[in-house]
């Protein structure tokens, strides 16, 4: 039986899925071994810092969800993980805001990267209610005050009946399951789109093309000089033609 058939002449869907996945995102793009030189700029750092903060907050939040409110309010190690979760959320939003603003002023949707920009912006929007539900799930006086104040805002926009901030069970399920899954899915799609379309290059200013071309030319000349210096000693040098004698003067005789 063929690997692309199930015996009835029909194509195997797993083979087709693998072919489409490899065609859409080849391995050399999914896991590249190099990046463009312009990535050395600090503005490209905040994307990976947002990812690192997201990993820390997911790990610390998972431990808090398993242990429960009493553990993170009473024990010392619970306070530690609760603080780690809080500060990772703060850093996540801090890095993500800088990342979004940086890519906005770079027009990161250029070169067919519209979906990359959209997934990043939507991730920020979904992360806001995820953080809000976390604040109202702390089970302390802060969460009670935030819940009562935010309840009026939800009622004012007409969604208070569907999003009850005073219901701890509802807020807890939104915070530890539904909204985090949406954030992780959006971040995964965002990263895959970045791998597919590449990292957006910076704008090239007027006259900067000549500077880049001159730098590339100087680099090529330096590489040729280095190759010549590294040549083995016994290698003969290219022959040069002898200059012709001046016109009107007799040539030397034997």
Phi, psi and omega in degrees: 000136182289152179289341180257016182218153178259015179099342181254012180088353179274149180285149178281124185291332178292322178294316179296320179295319179295319179296317179294321181294317180291323178292323180286323183218088180298156181302326180292340174270324181293319180231074182288154178258008178200161180227158179300156183295331183290351177289352177289349178290147184293337184293340180273001184276332191287340175294312181288331174294324175297319178296317179297318178296321179297320179297316181295317182290328177291317180294313180292323178294326178296319178294319178297320180294325180286325186273328176097166185298321181299320181297315184280351176262335189255313188276157179292318179293329175294319175299321181298311181291327176296317178293321178298319179295318180298311184288330175292325175294316179300315180292324178301312180290322179299309180293323183291323178296315178297319179299315180294315180295319178299316180287333176295313181287343174270359183053061187292355178274003179293157174066038179074025182256026182298315181294328176297315179294319183295315180296324177294316180293319180293325176301318178297318181294321180288329181292336181295306176295334176296318177291322180298314179295333176289320179297321182278358179257011183287339181063049173215185183293328177299314182294325178295318180294316179298320182296315182293324179287317181289334179299320179296322178294319179295320178294326181294327180266001173087015180242014181297330180287338182258341185225083186269104183288345177274355179266104184297318181299318179293315181295322181293319179292322175297320188283321187262353184228297191289305183291319175300323177297320178295318179296314181296319179296318179293319179295319178297316177297321179297314181295318179296323177291324175297318178295323183288312186265351181084166180280136185295131179281159177288164175292144175262117182286164179299131180083351181286338178298319180295322179296317179294320179295319179295321178295320178295321178296317178297322179294322178294319179295320178295323178294319178296319178297320179294321177297319179294322180290331181273001181293146179296154185294326185278001183284128182290145178279152179297139182287145177242146181285142178286143181293144180289146180294152180296147181288136178095353179252140181292140177288146178294140179256162181292000000 
